[in-house]
C-alpha cells in the first residue's frame, strides 16, 4: 500500500471533518510520506545497512560480488543417512 492509500485509511476522520478535504488529504499524504516512507526511518531502525546514492550502486554491487567470489561453501559429508529397513 502506498502513502495515498495509507493516509486515506489512517486519517479518514481528519479528512472527512475538515473544511477543505482535498487540501487536508494532500497534507496528510505528505505528512505520512515524510514520517514513514523514507529510507532514513528504515536505517534508524536497523532494517537497512546503508543508504547510498543511486550513482554509486554499481560500485557497491561490484564490491559485494568481489568479496563473494572467493567464498567457498563447505557442505556436510552426508545430511541424511539411509535408515535400515
mmCIF file as gemmi writes it, N, C-alpha and C atoms, coordinates in Angstrom:
data_model
loop_
_atom_site.group_PDB
_atom_site.id
_atom_site.type_symbol
_atom_site.label_atom_id
_atom_site.label_alt_id
_atom_site.label_comp_id
_atom_site.label_asym_id
_atom_site.label_entity_id
_atom_site.label_seq_id
_atom_site.pdbx_PDB_ins_code
_atom_site.Cartn_x
_atom_site.Cartn_y
_atom_site.Cartn_z
_atom_site.occupancy
_atom_site.B_iso_or_equiv
_atom_site.pdbx_formal_charge
_atom_site.auth_seq_id
_atom_site.auth_asym_id
_atom_site.pdbx_PDB_model_num
ATOM 1 N N . UNK Axp A 1 ? 0.856 -1.172 0 1 0 ? 1 A 1
ATOM 2 C CA . UNK Axp A 1 ? 0 0 0 1 0 ? 1 A 1
ATOM 3 C C . UNK Axp A 1 ? 0.896 1.227 0 1 0 ? 1 A 1
ATOM 4 N N . UNK Axp A 2 ? 0.547 2.148 -0.84 1 0 ? 2 A 1
ATOM 5 C CA . UNK Axp A 2 ? 1.313 3.376 -0.948 1 0 ? 2 A 1
ATOM 6 C C . UNK Axp A 2 ? 0.866 4.42 0.061 1 0 ? 2 A 1
ATOM 7 N N . UNK Axp A 3 ? 1.545 5.539 0.077 1 0 ? 3 A 1
ATOM 8 C CA . UNK Axp A 3 ? 1.2 6.599 1.017 1 0 ? 3 A 1
ATOM 9 C C . UNK Axp A 3 ? -0.207 7.157 0.812 1 0 ? 3 A 1
ATOM 10 N N . UNK Axp A 4 ? -0.698 7.146 -0.429 1 0 ? 4 A 1
ATOM 11 C CA . UNK Axp A 4 ? -2.056 7.657 -0.686 1 0 ? 4 A 1
ATOM 12 C C . UNK Axp A 4 ? -3.098 6.81 0.029 1 0 ? 4 A 1
ATOM 13 N N . UNK Axp A 5 ? -3.021 5.51 -0.174 1 0 ? 5 A 1
ATOM 14 C CA . UNK Axp A 5 ? -3.991 4.614 0.449 1 0 ? 5 A 1
ATOM 15 C C . UNK Axp A 5 ? -3.878 4.595 1.956 1 0 ? 5 A 1
ATOM 16 N N . UNK Axp A 6 ? -2.643 4.594 2.459 1 0 ? 6 A 1
ATOM 17 C CA . UNK Axp A 6 ? -2.444 4.566 3.901 1 0 ? 6 A 1
ATOM 18 C C . UNK Axp A 6 ? -2.972 5.835 4.557 1 0 ? 6 A 1
ATOM 19 N N . UNK Axp A 7 ? -2.689 6.975 3.95 1 0 ? 7 A 1
ATOM 20 C CA . UNK Axp A 7 ? -3.167 8.246 4.513 1 0 ? 7 A 1
ATOM 21 C C . UNK Axp A 7 ? -4.687 8.307 4.49 1 0 ? 7 A 1
ATOM 22 N N . UNK Axp A 8 ? -5.3 7.782 3.429 1 0 ? 8 A 1
ATOM 23 C CA . UNK Axp A 8 ? -6.766 7.766 3.363 1 0 ? 8 A 1
ATOM 24 C C . UNK Axp A 8 ? -7.366 6.938 4.493 1 0 ? 8 A 1
ATOM 25 N N . UNK Axp A 9 ? -6.733 5.845 4.829 1 0 ? 9 A 1
ATOM 26 C CA . UNK Axp A 9 ? -7.248 4.985 5.893 1 0 ? 9 A 1
ATOM 27 C C . UNK Axp A 9 ? -6.949 5.559 7.27 1 0 ? 9 A 1
ATOM 28 N N . UNK Axp A 10 ? -5.711 5.937 7.493 1 0 ? 10 A 1
ATOM 29 C CA . UNK Axp A 10 ? -5.29 6.399 8.817 1 0 ? 10 A 1
ATOM 30 C C . UNK Axp A 10 ? -5.942 7.726 9.198 1 0 ? 10 A 1
ATOM 31 N N . UNK Axp A 11 ? -6.015 8.635 8.248 1 0 ? 11 A 1
ATOM 32 C CA . UNK Axp A 11 ? -6.512 9.986 8.527 1 0 ? 11 A 1
ATOM 33 C C . UNK Axp A 11 ? -7.917 10.209 7.984 1 0 ? 11 A 1
ATOM 34 N N . UNK Axp A 12 ? -8.692 9.16 7.838 1 0 ? 12 A 1
ATOM 35 C CA . UNK Axp A 12 ? -10.041 9.257 7.262 1 0 ? 12 A 1
ATOM 36 C C . UNK Axp A 12 ? -10.903 10.28 7.994 1 0 ? 12 A 1
ATOM 37 N N . UNK Axp A 13 ? -10.881 10.218 9.322 1 0 ? 13 A 1
ATOM 38 C CA . UNK Axp A 13 ? -11.735 11.114 10.104 1 0 ? 13 A 1
ATOM 39 C C . UNK Axp A 13 ? -11.289 12.568 9.958 1 0 ? 13 A 1
ATOM 40 N N . UNK Axp A 14 ? -9.984 12.798 10.005 1 0 ? 14 A 1
ATOM 41 C CA . UNK Axp A 14 ? -9.469 14.168 9.853 1 0 ? 14 A 1
ATOM 42 C C . UNK Axp A 14 ? -9.832 14.749 8.492 1 0 ? 14 A 1
ATOM 43 N N . UNK Axp A 15 ? -9.707 13.929 7.45 1 0 ? 15 A 1
ATOM 44 C CA . UNK Axp A 15 ? -10.03 14.397 6.098 1 0 ? 15 A 1
ATOM 45 C C . UNK Axp A 15 ? -11.524 14.695 5.977 1 0 ? 15 A 1
ATOM 46 N N . UNK Axp A 16 ? -12.338 13.801 6.535 1 0 ? 16 A 1
ATOM 47 C CA . UNK Axp A 16 ? -13.79 13.958 6.439 1 0 ? 16 A 1
ATOM 48 C C . UNK Axp A 16 ? -14.275 15.186 7.205 1 0 ? 16 A 1
ATOM 49 N N . UNK Axp A 17 ? -13.682 15.465 8.382 1 0 ? 17 A 1
ATOM 50 C CA . UNK Axp A 17 ? -14.123 16.567 9.232 1 0 ? 17 A 1
ATOM 51 C C . UNK Axp A 17 ? -13.564 17.924 8.82 1 0 ? 17 A 1
ATOM 52 N N . UNK Axp A 18 ? -12.646 17.954 7.898 1 0 ? 18 A 1
ATOM 53 C CA . UNK Axp A 18 ? -12.015 19.228 7.56 1 0 ? 18 A 1
ATOM 54 C C . UNK Axp A 18 ? -12.895 20.064 6.636 1 0 ? 18 A 1
ATOM 55 N N . UNK Axp A 19 ? -12.621 21.36 6.629 1 0 ? 19 A 1
ATOM 56 C CA . UNK Axp A 19 ? -13.39 22.27 5.77 1 0 ? 19 A 1
ATOM 57 C C . UNK Axp A 19 ? -12.946 22.158 4.309 1 0 ? 19 A 1
ATOM 58 N N . UNK Axp A 20 ? -11.668 21.767 4.088 1 0 ? 20 A 1
ATOM 59 C CA . UNK Axp A 20 ? -11.15 21.583 2.734 1 0 ? 20 A 1
ATOM 60 C C . UNK Axp A 20 ? -10.535 20.175 2.656 1 0 ? 20 A 1
ATOM 61 N N . UNK Axp A 21 ? -11.363 19.166 2.365 1 0 ? 21 A 1
ATOM 62 C CA . UNK Axp A 21 ? -10.873 17.786 2.389 1 0 ? 21 A 1
ATOM 63 C C . UNK Axp A 21 ? -9.766 17.487 1.38 1 0 ? 21 A 1
ATOM 64 N N . UNK Axp A 22 ? -9.808 18.139 0.237 1 0 ? 22 A 1
ATOM 65 C CA . UNK Axp A 22 ? -8.788 17.878 -0.781 1 0 ? 22 A 1
ATOM 66 C C . UNK Axp A 22 ? -7.414 18.328 -0.3 1 0 ? 22 A 1
ATOM 67 N N . UNK Axp A 23 ? -7.341 19.531 0.249 1 0 ? 23 A 1
ATOM 68 C CA . UNK Axp A 23 ? -6.063 20.043 0.746 1 0 ? 23 A 1
ATOM 69 C C . UNK Axp A 23 ? -5.602 19.263 1.968 1 0 ? 23 A 1
ATOM 70 N N . UNK Axp A 24 ? -6.529 18.923 2.854 1 0 ? 24 A 1
ATOM 71 C CA . UNK Axp A 24 ? -6.179 18.155 4.039 1 0 ? 24 A 1
ATOM 72 C C . UNK Axp A 24 ? -5.639 16.79 3.64 1 0 ? 24 A 1
ATOM 73 N N . UNK Axp A 25 ? -6.255 16.17 2.644 1 0 ? 25 A 1
ATOM 74 C CA . UNK Axp A 25 ? -5.781 14.866 2.166 1 0 ? 25 A 1
ATOM 75 C C . UNK Axp A 25 ? -4.358 14.982 1.635 1 0 ? 25 A 1
ATOM 76 N N . UNK Axp A 26 ? -4.084 16.023 0.843 1 0 ? 26 A 1
ATOM 77 C CA . UNK Axp A 26 ? -2.73 16.239 0.317 1 0 ? 26 A 1
ATOM 78 C C . UNK Axp A 26 ? -1.724 16.439 1.443 1 0 ? 26 A 1
ATOM 79 N N . UNK Axp A 27 ? -2.12 17.232 2.46 1 0 ? 27 A 1
ATOM 80 C CA . UNK Axp A 27 ? -1.232 17.478 3.595 1 0 ? 27 A 1
ATOM 81 C C . UNK Axp A 27 ? -0.948 16.2 4.369 1 0 ? 27 A 1
ATOM 82 N N . UNK Axp A 28 ? -1.976 15.387 4.577 1 0 ? 28 A 1
ATOM 83 C CA . UNK Axp A 28 ? -1.81 14.141 5.334 1 0 ? 28 A 1
ATOM 84 C C . UNK Axp A 28 ? -0.966 13.132 4.557 1 0 ? 28 A 1
ATOM 85 N N . UNK Axp A 29 ? -1.126 13.104 3.24 1 0 ? 29 A 1
ATOM 86 C CA . UNK Axp A 29 ? -0.286 12.215 2.422 1 0 ? 29 A 1
ATOM 87 C C . UNK Axp A 29 ? 1.17 12.643 2.529 1 0 ? 29 A 1
ATOM 88 N N . UNK Axp A 30 ? 1.414 13.949 2.473 1 0 ? 30 A 1
ATOM 89 C CA . UNK Axp A 30 ? 2.782 14.454 2.588 1 0 ? 30 A 1
ATOM 90 C C . UNK Axp A 30 ? 3.347 14.159 3.977 1 0 ? 30 A 1
ATOM 91 N N . UNK Axp A 31 ? 2.534 14.34 5.007 1 0 ? 31 A 1
ATOM 92 C CA . UNK Axp A 31 ? 2.959 14.056 6.379 1 0 ? 31 A 1
ATOM 93 C C . UNK Axp A 31 ? 3.321 12.58 6.533 1 0 ? 31 A 1
ATOM 94 N N . UNK Axp A 32 ? 2.482 11.698 6.015 1 0 ? 32 A 1
ATOM 95 C CA . UNK Axp A 32 ? 2.739 10.261 6.095 1 0 ? 32 A 1
ATOM 96 C C . UNK Axp A 32 ? 4.012 9.897 5.323 1 0 ? 32 A 1
ATOM 97 N N . UNK Axp A 33 ? 4.187 10.485 4.152 1 0 ? 33 A 1
ATOM 98 C CA . UNK Axp A 33 ? 5.373 10.218 3.345 1 0 ? 33 A 1
ATOM 99 C C . UNK Axp A 33 ? 6.637 10.648 4.08 1 0 ? 33 A 1
ATOM 100 N N . UNK Axp A 34 ? 6.604 11.814 4.691 1 0 ? 34 A 1
ATOM 101 C CA . UNK Axp A 34 ? 7.774 12.314 5.41 1 0 ? 34 A 1
ATOM 102 C C . UNK Axp A 34 ? 8.102 11.466 6.638 1 0 ? 34 A 1
ATOM 103 N N . UNK Axp A 35 ? 7.075 11.002 7.341 1 0 ? 35 A 1
ATOM 104 C CA . UNK Axp A 35 ? 7.3 10.257 8.574 1 0 ? 35 A 1
ATOM 105 C C . UNK Axp A 35 ? 7.663 8.794 8.35 1 0 ? 35 A 1
ATOM 106 N N . UNK Axp A 36 ? 7.048 8.159 7.363 1 0 ? 36 A 1
ATOM 107 C CA . UNK Axp A 36 ? 7.139 6.705 7.277 1 0 ? 36 A 1
ATOM 108 C C . UNK Axp A 36 ? 7.885 6.201 6.046 1 0 ? 36 A 1
ATOM 109 N N . UNK Axp A 37 ? 7.625 6.772 4.903 1 0 ? 37 A 1
ATOM 110 C CA . UNK Axp A 37 ? 8.142 6.188 3.666 1 0 ? 37 A 1
ATOM 111 C C . UNK Axp A 37 ? 9.414 6.862 3.182 1 0 ? 37 A 1
ATOM 112 N N . UNK Axp A 38 ? 10.421 6.862 4 1 0 ? 38 A 1
ATOM 113 C CA . UNK Axp A 38 ? 11.712 7.333 3.543 1 0 ? 38 A 1
ATOM 114 C C . UNK Axp A 38 ? 12.783 6.379 4.067 1 0 ? 38 A 1
ATOM 115 N N . UNK Axp A 39 ? 13.919 6.31 3.415 1 0 ? 39 A 1
ATOM 116 C CA . UNK Axp A 39 ? 14.93 5.334 3.813 1 0 ? 39 A 1
ATOM 117 C C . UNK Axp A 39 ? 15.578 5.64 5.163 1 0 ? 39 A 1
ATOM 118 N N . UNK Axp A 40 ? 15.497 6.862 5.613 1 0 ? 40 A 1
ATOM 119 C CA . UNK Axp A 40 ? 16.148 7.222 6.861 1 0 ? 40 A 1
ATOM 120 C C . UNK Axp A 40 ? 15.447 6.612 8.07 1 0 ? 40 A 1
ATOM 121 N N . UNK Axp A 41 ? 14.14 6.438 7.976 1 0 ? 41 A 1
ATOM 122 C CA . UNK Axp A 41 ? 13.402 5.771 9.05 1 0 ? 41 A 1
ATOM 123 C C . UNK Axp A 41 ? 13.832 4.31 9.135 1 0 ? 41 A 1
ATOM 124 N N . UNK Axp A 42 ? 13.922 3.647 7.984 1 0 ? 42 A 1
ATOM 125 C CA . UNK Axp A 42 ? 14.352 2.248 7.954 1 0 ? 42 A 1
ATOM 126 C C . UNK Axp A 42 ? 15.782 2.11 8.457 1 0 ? 42 A 1
ATOM 127 N N . UNK Axp A 43 ? 16.644 3.029 8.101 1 0 ? 43 A 1
ATOM 128 C CA . UNK Axp A 43 ? 18.033 2.973 8.558 1 0 ? 43 A 1
ATOM 129 C C . UNK Axp A 43 ? 18.135 3.199 10.058 1 0 ? 43 A 1
ATOM 130 N N . UNK Axp A 44 ? 17.321 4.098 10.596 1 0 ? 44 A 1
ATOM 131 C CA . UNK Axp A 44 ? 17.379 4.358 12.033 1 0 ? 44 A 1
ATOM 132 C C . UNK Axp A 44 ? 16.891 3.158 12.845 1 0 ? 44 A 1
ATOM 133 N N . UNK Axp A 45 ? 16.03 2.328 12.238 1 0 ? 45 A 1
ATOM 134 C CA . UNK Axp A 45 ? 15.537 1.131 12.923 1 0 ? 45 A 1
ATOM 135 C C . UNK Axp A 45 ? 16.399 -0.09 12.647 1 0 ? 45 A 1
ATOM 136 N N . UNK Axp A 46 ? 17.431 0.066 11.82 1 0 ? 46 A 1
ATOM 137 C CA . UNK Axp A 46 ? 18.346 -1.027 11.539 1 0 ? 46 A 1
ATOM 138 C C . UNK Axp A 46 ? 17.867 -2.003 10.472 1 0 ? 46 A 1
ATOM 139 N N . UNK Axp A 47 ? 16.9 -1.616 9.661 1 0 ? 47 A 1
ATOM 140 C CA . UNK Axp A 47 ? 16.385 -2.503 8.615 1 0 ? 47 A 1
ATOM 141 C C . UNK Axp A 47 ? 17.287 -2.524 7.382 1 0 ? 47 A 1
ATOM 142 N N . UNK Axp A 48 ? 18.08 -1.492 7.18 1 0 ? 48 A 1
ATOM 143 C CA . UNK Axp A 48 ? 18.998 -1.438 6.046 1 0 ? 48 A 1
ATOM 144 C C . UNK Axp A 48 ? 20.399 -1.148 6.572 1 0 ? 48 A 1
ATOM 145 N N . UNK Axp A 49 ? 21.398 -1.603 5.834 1 0 ? 49 A 1
ATOM 146 C CA . UNK Axp A 49 ? 22.777 -1.411 6.256 1 0 ? 49 A 1
ATOM 147 C C . UNK Axp A 49 ? 23.301 -0.024 5.924 1 0 ? 49 A 1
ATOM 148 N N . UNK Axp A 50 ? 22.933 0.466 4.751 1 0 ? 50 A 1
ATOM 149 C CA . UNK Axp A 50 ? 23.494 1.729 4.298 1 0 ? 50 A 1
ATOM 150 C C . UNK Axp A 50 ? 22.545 2.372 3.297 1 0 ? 50 A 1
ATOM 151 N N . UNK Axp A 51 ? 22.57 3.671 3.229 1 0 ? 51 A 1
ATOM 152 C CA . UNK Axp A 51 ? 21.819 4.408 2.223 1 0 ? 51 A 1
ATOM 153 C C . UNK Axp A 51 ? 22.842 4.98 1.259 1 0 ? 51 A 1
ATOM 154 N N . UNK Axp A 52 ? 22.731 4.58 -0.001 1 0 ? 52 A 1
ATOM 155 C CA . UNK Axp A 52 ? 23.723 5.007 -0.989 1 0 ? 52 A 1
ATOM 156 C C . UNK Axp A 52 ? 23.058 5.851 -2.069 1 0 ? 52 A 1
ATOM 157 N N . UNK Axp A 53 ? 23.887 6.635 -2.708 1 0 ? 53 A 1
ATOM 158 C CA . UNK Axp A 53 ? 23.444 7.424 -3.858 1 0 ? 53 A 1
ATOM 159 C C . UNK Axp A 53 ? 23.248 6.472 -5.036 1 0 ? 53 A 1
ATOM 160 N N . UNK Axp A 54 ? 22.176 6.612 -5.797 1 0 ? 54 A 1
ATOM 161 C CA . UNK Axp A 54 ? 21.96 5.699 -6.926 1 0 ? 54 A 1
ATOM 162 C C . UNK Axp A 54 ? 23.142 5.624 -7.897 1 0 ? 54 A 1
ATOM 163 N N . UNK Axp A 55 ? 23.904 6.68 -8.014 1 0 ? 55 A 1
ATOM 164 C CA . UNK Axp A 55 ? 25.068 6.666 -8.905 1 0 ? 55 A 1
ATOM 165 C C . UNK Axp A 55 ? 26.162 5.727 -8.401 1 0 ? 55 A 1
ATOM 166 N N . UNK Axp A 56 ? 26.147 5.382 -7.119 1 0 ? 56 A 1
ATOM 167 C CA . UNK Axp A 56 ? 27.166 4.505 -6.539 1 0 ? 56 A 1
ATOM 168 C C . UNK Axp A 56 ? 26.734 3.041 -6.495 1 0 ? 56 A 1
ATOM 169 N N . UNK Axp A 57 ? 25.572 2.717 -7.023 1 0 ? 57 A 1
ATOM 170 C CA . UNK Axp A 57 ? 25.053 1.349 -6.944 1 0 ? 57 A 1
ATOM 171 C C . UNK Axp A 57 ? 25.999 0.35 -7.593 1 0 ? 57 A 1
ATOM 172 N N . UNK Axp A 58 ? 26.511 0.669 -8.77 1 0 ? 58 A 1
ATOM 173 C CA . UNK Axp A 58 ? 27.402 -0.249 -9.478 1 0 ? 58 A 1
ATOM 174 C C . UNK Axp A 58 ? 28.649 -0.553 -8.651 1 0 ? 58 A 1
ATOM 175 N N . UNK Axp A 59 ? 29.212 0.456 -7.998 1 0 ? 59 A 1
ATOM 176 C CA . UNK Axp A 59 ? 30.408 0.252 -7.178 1 0 ? 59 A 1
ATOM 177 C C . UNK Axp A 59 ? 30.121 -0.679 -6.001 1 0 ? 59 A 1
ATOM 178 N N . UNK Axp A 60 ? 28.982 -0.486 -5.332 1 0 ? 60 A 1
ATOM 179 C CA . UNK Axp A 60 ? 28.634 -1.323 -4.19 1 0 ? 60 A 1
ATOM 180 C C . UNK Axp A 60 ? 28.362 -2.771 -4.609 1 0 ? 60 A 1
ATOM 181 N N . UNK Axp A 61 ? 27.669 -2.945 -5.724 1 0 ? 61 A 1
ATOM 182 C CA . UNK Axp A 61 ? 27.388 -4.308 -6.193 1 0 ? 61 A 1
ATOM 183 C C . UNK Axp A 61 ? 28.678 -5.001 -6.613 1 0 ? 61 A 1
ATOM 184 N N . UNK Axp A 62 ? 29.558 -4.302 -7.31 1 0 ? 62 A 1
ATOM 185 C CA . UNK Axp A 62 ? 30.832 -4.88 -7.738 1 0 ? 62 A 1
ATOM 186 C C . UNK Axp A 62 ? 31.677 -5.271 -6.529 1 0 ? 62 A 1
ATOM 187 N N . UNK Axp A 63 ? 31.705 -4.438 -5.508 1 0 ? 63 A 1
ATOM 188 C CA . UNK Axp A 63 ? 32.485 -4.753 -4.306 1 0 ? 63 A 1
ATOM 189 C C . UNK Axp A 63 ? 31.909 -5.976 -3.585 1 0 ? 63 A 1
ATOM 190 N N . UNK Axp A 64 ? 30.594 -6.072 -3.53 1 0 ? 64 A 1
ATOM 191 C CA . UNK Axp A 64 ? 29.967 -7.224 -2.868 1 0 ? 64 A 1
ATOM 192 C C . UNK Axp A 64 ? 30.244 -8.511 -3.637 1 0 ? 64 A 1
ATOM 193 N N . UNK Axp A 65 ? 30.159 -8.456 -4.964 1 0 ? 65 A 1
ATOM 194 C CA . UNK Axp A 65 ? 30.439 -9.646 -5.769 1 0 ? 65 A 1
ATOM 195 C C . UNK Axp A 65 ? 31.905 -10.053 -5.682 1 0 ? 65 A 1
ATOM 196 N N . UNK Axp A 66 ? 32.793 -9.083 -5.633 1 0 ? 66 A 1
ATOM 197 C CA . UNK Axp A 66 ? 34.219 -9.391 -5.498 1 0 ? 66 A 1
ATOM 198 C C . UNK Axp A 66 ? 34.497 -10.056 -4.16 1 0 ? 66 A 1
ATOM 199 N N . UNK Axp A 67 ? 33.842 -9.589 -3.111 1 0 ? 67 A 1
ATOM 200 C CA . UNK Axp A 67 ? 34.019 -10.177 -1.799 1 0 ? 67 A 1
ATOM 201 C C . UNK Axp A 67 ? 33.525 -11.636 -1.786 1 0 ? 67 A 1
ATOM 202 N N . UNK Axp A 68 ? 32.436 -11.897 -2.497 1 0 ? 68 A 1
ATOM 203 C CA . UNK Axp A 68 ? 31.859 -13.241 -2.512 1 0 ? 68 A 1
ATOM 204 C C . UNK Axp A 68 ? 32.542 -14.189 -3.502 1 0 ? 68 A 1
ATOM 205 N N . UNK Axp A 69 ? 33.386 -13.678 -4.382 1 0 ? 69 A 1
ATOM 206 C CA . UNK Axp A 69 ? 33.988 -14.521 -5.417 1 0 ? 69 A 1
ATOM 207 C C . UNK Axp A 69 ? 34.908 -15.598 -4.844 1 0 ? 69 A 1
ATOM 208 N N . UNK Axp A 70 ? 35.523 -15.332 -3.718 1 0 ? 70 A 1
ATOM 209 C CA . UNK Axp A 70 ? 36.439 -16.324 -3.134 1 0 ? 70 A 1
ATOM 210 C C . UNK Axp A 70 ? 35.784 -17.155 -2.032 1 0 ? 70 A 1
ATOM 211 N N . UNK Axp A 71 ? 34.508 -16.991 -1.843 1 0 ? 71 A 1
ATOM 212 C CA . UNK Axp A 71 ? 33.812 -17.736 -0.795 1 0 ? 71 A 1
ATOM 213 C C . UNK Axp A 71 ? 33.626 -19.18 -1.234 1 0 ? 71 A 1
ATOM 214 N N . UNK Axp A 72 ? 33.936 -20.087 -0.326 1 0 ? 72 A 1
ATOM 215 C CA . UNK Axp A 72 ? 33.674 -21.495 -0.613 1 0 ? 72 A 1
ATOM 216 C C . UNK Axp A 72 ? 32.766 -22.03 0.478 1 0 ? 72 A 1
ATOM 217 N N . UNK Axp A 73 ? 31.751 -22.714 0.046 1 0 ? 73 A 1
ATOM 218 C CA . UNK Axp A 73 ? 30.767 -23.233 0.989 1 0 ? 73 A 1
ATOM 219 C C . UNK Axp A 73 ? 31.099 -24.686 1.282 1 0 ? 73 A 1
ATOM 220 N N . UNK Axp A 74 ? 31.359 -24.972 2.535 1 0 ? 74 A 1
ATOM 221 C CA . UNK Axp A 74 ? 31.654 -26.351 2.931 1 0 ? 74 A 1
ATOM 222 C C . UNK Axp A 74 ? 30.347 -27.057 3.246 1 0 ? 74 A 1
ATOM 223 N N . UNK Axp A 75 ? 30.122 -28.153 2.544 1 0 ? 75 A 1
ATOM 224 C CA . UNK Axp A 75 ? 28.9 -28.922 2.766 1 0 ? 75 A 1
ATOM 225 C C . UNK Axp A 75 ? 29.199 -30.098 3.692 1 0 ? 75 A 1
ATOM 226 N N . UNK Axp A 76 ? 28.228 -30.503 4.459 1 0 ? 76 A 1
ATOM 227 C CA . UNK Axp A 76 ? 28.449 -31.676 5.31 1 0 ? 76 A 1
ATOM 228 C C . UNK Axp A 76 ? 28.612 -32.934 4.453 1 0 ? 76 A 1
ATOM 229 N N . UNK Axp A 77 ? 29.315 -33.944 5.002 1 0 ? 77 A 1
ATOM 230 C CA . UNK Axp A 77 ? 29.537 -35.174 4.261 1 0 ? 77 A 1
ATOM 231 C C . UNK Axp A 77 ? 28.219 -35.791 3.819 1 0 ? 77 A 1
ATOM 232 N N . UNK Axp A 78 ? 27.356 -35.991 4.776 1 0 ? 78 A 1
ATOM 233 C CA . UNK Axp A 78 ? 26.079 -36.599 4.493 1 0 ? 78 A 1
ATOM 234 C C . UNK Axp A 78 ? 25.032 -35.936 5.365 1 0 ? 78 A 1
ATOM 235 N N . UNK Axp A 79 ? 24.027 -35.418 4.766 1 0 ? 79 A 1
ATOM 236 C CA . UNK Axp A 79 ? 22.998 -34.745 5.542 1 0 ? 79 A 1
ATOM 237 C C . UNK Axp A 79 ? 22.064 -35.757 6.2 1 0 ? 79 A 1
ATOM 238 N N . UNK Axp A 80 ? 21.651 -36.756 5.443 1 0 ? 80 A 1
ATOM 239 C CA . UNK Axp A 80 ? 20.75 -37.783 5.956 1 0 ? 80 A 1
ATOM 240 C C . UNK Axp A 80 ? 21.315 -39.145 5.605 1 0 ? 80 A 1
ATOM 241 N N . UNK Axp A 81 ? 21.316 -40.03 6.562 1 0 ? 81 A 1
ATOM 242 C CA . UNK Axp A 81 ? 21.771 -41.389 6.297 1 0 ? 81 A 1
ATOM 243 C C . UNK Axp A 81 ? 20.631 -42.265 5.805 1 0 ? 81 A 1
ATOM 244 N N . UNK Axp A 82 ? 20.97 -43.461 5.382 1 0 ? 82 A 1
ATOM 245 C CA . UNK Axp A 82 ? 19.955 -44.424 4.967 1 0 ? 82 A 1
ATOM 246 C C . UNK Axp A 82 ? 19.457 -45.174 6.199 1 0 ? 82 A 1
ATOM 247 N N . UNK Axp A 83 ? 18.173 -45.23 6.376 1 0 ? 83 A 1
ATOM 248 C CA . UNK Axp A 83 ? 17.63 -45.952 7.52 1 0 ? 83 A 1
ATOM 249 C C . UNK Axp A 83 ? 17.49 -47.426 7.164 1 0 ? 83 A 1
ATOM 250 N N . UNK Axp A 84 ? 17.794 -48.314 8.097 1 0 ? 84 A 1
ATOM 251 C CA . UNK Axp A 84 ? 17.665 -49.748 7.784 1 0 ? 84 A 1
ATOM 252 C C . UNK Axp A 84 ? 16.198 -50.163 7.686 1 0 ? 84 A 1
ATOM 253 N N . UNK Axp A 85 ? 15.882 -50.915 6.686 1 0 ? 85 A 1
ATOM 254 C CA . UNK Axp A 85 ? 14.514 -51.4 6.501 1 0 ? 85 A 1
ATOM 255 C C . UNK Axp A 85 ? 14.464 -52.892 6.606 1 0 ? 85 A 1
